[in-house]
Amino acid sequence: MKIRELMTSMVFLGVALMTSAAGCSSDNEEDTIDKWASLVNENKQDAVVNGNTVTYGSHIYTIDESVSESVSVSFSNIPSGYTEFQAVYSALLGKSVEGTAAMIPMAMEIYARNNATGKKCIELLCGSENASTMIRSLQSKFQATSANDNDPYIQRYLPAALLKGAKPGNAYSPATPYTVEIAPSVNAPQGVTGGTDTFLYILTSGGWDTYQRQVEILQKNGSDYCTVYNCPSVYTQCQNIVGSWGGLR
């Protein structure tokens, strides 16, 4: 083969290899993108508070204390991104232990949709020093690859399991509006360095062996806002889904 022909063949071979590699990369990227990633955005709206309700655009979040012995936090949608999450936290939910607890499944769901955005939400909610443990666990639970669709350890529906009405038998489809029901723990609030640690239960509809997931909410002295102090029970393995999960809006 002449030198010019050999060089031409090598060029075509190189282009073919690059095209093939690019195709593989694209396929992998599609596999690893969460199905609900497109719901994440940072559109700026005003958070408007009216009593125990805050609205952000068309999204509505309400704290209901009318039921004896429990508090319900209902919301029409998962926050669209960090901008909305931070606004709702600052305007209303982050000012109470129950509202702060109710934002846990919101932060988990945002993390599943977009790791970088969700990480910011979890760090706001938990403080950077407490966020790392949750994030490490969620990284293994939310591997969004098609190859893991039948892996019982990959539980993309885990945030939904914390919402009222969601259980394995109905494919973790919660009631609407989405509701986090919260009850006081048998453990009394405890004074800790710099604040008060309050123990609460998130009441579930059957995703675990017990219907109570304990969380600890910290309110620092002199602060108007609460943070999540500890909550490993909310991201431990829940019961495997029956059917296909339809996602959250």
C-alpha positions in Angstrom: 0.0 0.0 0.0 1.3 3.4 -0.9 2.1 5.8 1.9 -0.7 8.3 1.0 -3.3 5.5 0.9 -2.1 4.2 4.2 -2.4 7.6 5.8 -5.9 8.1 4.4 -7.0 4.7 5.8 -5.6 5.6 9.2 -7.6 8.9 9.2 -10.8 7.1 8.4 -10.2 4.5 11.1 -9.5 7.3 13.6 -12.7 9.1 12.7 -14.7 5.8 13.0 -13.2 5.1 16.4 -14.0 8.6 17.7 -17.5 8.4 16.4 -18.0 5.1 18.1 -16.6 6.3 21.3 -18.8 9.4 21.2 -21.8 7.3 20.6 -21.0 5.2 23.7 -20.5 8.3 25.8 -23.8 9.7 24.7 -25.6 6.4 25.6 -24.0 6.3 29.0 -24.9 9.9 29.7 -28.5 9.3 28.8 -28.6 6.3 31.1 -27.2 8.2 34.1 -29.5 11.2 33.8 -32.4 11.0 36.2 -35.8 10.7 34.5 -37.1 13.8 36.3 -33.9 15.9 35.9 -35.8 18.3 33.6 -38.0 19.4 36.5 -35.0 21.2 38.1 -34.7 24.9 37.4 -33.8 28.1 39.2 -36.6 30.3 38.1 -37.0 33.2 40.5 -40.4 33.9 42.1 -41.5 35.7 45.2 -42.2 33.6 48.3 -45.5 35.0 49.6 -46.5 34.1 53.2 -50.1 34.2 54.3 -50.5 32.8 57.8 -49.4 29.2 57.8 -49.1 29.0 54.0 -46.3 30.1 51.6 -46.7 30.2 47.9 -43.9 30.3 45.4 -45.3 30.9 41.9 -48.0 28.2 41.6 -46.5 26.0 44.3 -48.2 26.0 47.7 -46.8 24.8 51.0 -49.0 24.7 54.1 -48.4 23.8 57.8 -51.6 22.4 59.4 -51.6 22.1 63.2 -55.3 21.5 63.5 -55.0 17.7 64.1 -54.4 16.8 67.7 -50.9 15.3 68.5 -49.6 15.8 65.0 -48.7 18.4 62.5 -49.1 18.0 58.7 -47.1 19.9 56.1 -48.7 19.7 52.7 -47.3 20.9 49.4 -48.4 20.9 45.8 -45.0 20.2 44.3 -41.4 19.3 45.1 -39.4 22.6 45.0 -38.1 23.2 41.5 -34.5 23.9 42.6 -32.3 25.5 45.2 -33.7 28.9 44.7 -37.3 27.8 45.6 -36.1 25.5 48.3 -34.1 28.2 50.0 -37.0 30.7 49.6 -39.6 28.4 51.2 -37.2 27.4 54.0 -36.4 31.1 54.8 -40.0 32.4 54.4 -41.8 29.8 56.5 -40.9 26.1 56.8 -37.4 26.5 58.3 -38.8 28.5 61.2 -40.5 25.5 62.8 -39.2 22.1 63.8 -42.1 20.4 61.9 -41.6 22.5 58.8 -37.9 21.7 58.7 -38.5 18.0 59.1 -41.0 18.1 56.2 -38.3 19.5 53.9 -36.2 16.3 54.3 -38.0 14.3 51.5 -38.0 17.5 49.4 -34.2 17.8 49.6 -33.8 14.0 49.0 -35.9 14.2 45.8 -34.1 17.2 44.5 -30.8 15.4 45.1 -32.0 12.4 43.1 -33.0 14.7 40.2 -29.8 16.7 40.2 -26.9 15.9 42.6 -25.3 19.3 42.6 -28.5 21.2 43.3 -29.7 18.6 45.8 -26.4 18.8 47.7 -26.9 22.6 48.2 -30.4 21.9 49.5 -29.2 19.2 51.9 -26.4 21.4 53.2 -28.8 24.3 53.8 -31.2 22.0 55.6 -28.7 20.0 57.6 -25.6 22.2 57.8 -22.5 21.1 55.9 -21.2 19.1 58.8 -24.3 16.9 59.0 -25.1 16.7 55.3 -22.2 14.5 54.2 -23.5 11.3 55.9 -26.9 11.6 54.2 -25.3 12.4 50.8 -23.0 9.4 51.0 -26.0 7.1 51.5 -28.1 8.7 48.8 -25.3 8.3 46.3 -25.8 4.6 46.4 -29.6 4.7 46.6 -30.0 7.0 43.6 -27.8 5.5 40.9 -29.9 6.5 37.9 -28.8 4.0 35.3 -31.1 1.8 33.3 -29.0 -1.2 34.3 -30.1 -0.8 37.9 -33.8 -0.7 37.3 -34.3 -4.1 38.8 -31.7 -3.7 41.6 -33.6 -3.8 44.9 -30.9 -1.7 46.6 -31.4 1.2 44.1 -34.4 2.9 45.6 -35.2 6.0 43.6 -38.6 6.1 45.2 -37.2 6.5 48.7 -38.2 10.2 49.2 -41.8 9.3 48.2 -41.9 6.6 50.9 -41.9 9.4 53.5 -45.1 10.9 52.1 -48.6 10.2 53.4 -50.3 7.4 51.5 -47.2 6.0 49.7 -46.5 2.3 50.3 -45.0 -0.6 48.4 -48.3 -2.0 47.2 -49.3 1.2 45.4 -45.9 1.7 43.9 -45.2 4.5 46.4 -47.8 6.8 45.0 -48.5 9.4 47.7 -51.8 11.2 48.3 -52.1 14.7 46.9 -51.4 17.3 47.9 -48.2 15.7 49.1 -48.2 15.5 52.9 -45.5 14.9 55.5 -47.2 14.0 58.8 -45.2 14.7 61.9 -45.8 13.6 65.5 -43.8 14.2 68.7 -41.3 11.5 69.7 -41.5 9.8 73.1 -38.1 11.4 73.7 -38.3 14.9 75.2 -36.4 17.8 73.7 -32.8 18.0 75.0 -30.5 20.9 75.5 -27.3 20.6 73.5 -24.4 22.9 73.1 -25.7 26.1 71.7 -29.4 25.0 71.3 -32.2 22.6 71.7 -32.5 19.2 70.0 -36.1 18.2 69.3 -37.1 14.6 68.5 -39.9 14.0 66.0 -41.5 11.1 64.1 -42.3 11.3 60.4 -45.3 9.0 60.1 -45.3 6.8 57.0 -47.9 4.6 55.4 -45.9 1.3 55.5 -42.6 1.6 53.7 -40.7 0.2 56.6 -41.3 -2.3 59.4 -42.5 0.5 61.6 -44.6 3.5 60.7 -42.4 6.0 62.4 -39.1 7.5 61.2 -37.4 9.4 63.9 -35.6 12.7 63.1 -33.8 15.2 65.3 -34.2 19.0 64.6 -31.9 21.5 66.1 -32.8 25.1 66.9 -29.7 27.1 67.9 -30.0 29.7 70.6 -30.8 33.1 69.1 -31.6 31.7 65.7 -35.0 32.0 63.9 -34.3 28.9 61.9 -34.0 25.2 62.5 -31.7 22.6 61.0 -31.8 18.8 60.7 -29.5 17.4 63.4 -29.8 13.7 62.7 -32.1 11.6 60.5 -30.6 8.2 59.4 -33.9 6.4 59.6 -35.3 8.3 56.6 -32.7 7.1 54.2 -32.3 3.5 55.3 -33.5 0.8 53.0 -37.3 0.7 52.7 -39.4 -2.1 51.4 -39.1 -2.9 47.7 -41.6 -1.4 45.4 -44.4 -3.4 43.8 -44.8 -2.2 40.3 -43.2 0.8 38.6 -42.7 4.1 40.3 -44.4 7.1 38.6 -42.3 9.9 40.1 -43.3 13.1 41.9 -44.3 16.4 40.3 
